[in-house]
Amino acid sequence: MRAFAVALAACVLAGPAAGALPPLTRVQVTAKEFYFSLSRQTVAPGPAIVELVNFGEDPHDLRLQRIGGAHIAGTPEVEPGDYYDLKVTLLPGKYNLWCSIANHRALGMQATLIVRKNA
């Protein structure tokens, strides 16, 4: 039994095995008329779930684009009281987030997320 405990402790202290996936980053974006609020402003690079939660009275969506990048990731329209988990891989840099419905972006539904260079 003692040998098992020592082996288990060695595995825990050694950390993840080679080739293990990086930890999944999560950030929640709260939508309300007419603003976005992020659960954190800065995250680590790698696989992530960006969760849009609509606490507003109107449908909202989320668009996400790294500044200088061409790809725009996005959610479908999310109805009031509902949420959507957007699975993305975040590269280091600054990302613009906005609601693309009607004039919501111009009314203030935008935010910036920073993905730091070092995990």
C-alpha positions, 0 to 999 in steps of 0.5 A: 500500500505504501509503494502505491501511495509513493507512486501516486505522489510521484505522478501528481508531483510530476505533472501532466504526461508528455503530449497531454492537452493544455488546460481548457480556458473559460471566459464568460461574456455577459450580455445585457442592453447594451454592454458586454461584461467579461468574467476575466480580461486576460486569459492564457492561450490555447483551447477555450470556451467563451460562454455568452450568457444573455441576461438582457431582454433582447436576443444577442450574439457574439463575434470574436476576432483577433486584432490583425487576424482575418477569422471571425468566430461567432455564436448564433443568436442567444435568446434572453435567459439562455447561453451558448458555449463557443469553442475556440483556440485562442492565440496570443494577442488582443481580441475584439468582441462584439454583438453583430445584431442591428446597431448593438455594437454602436450602442456599446456591446463590445469588449476586448479580451487579451490572450497573454503570450505566456501560459 
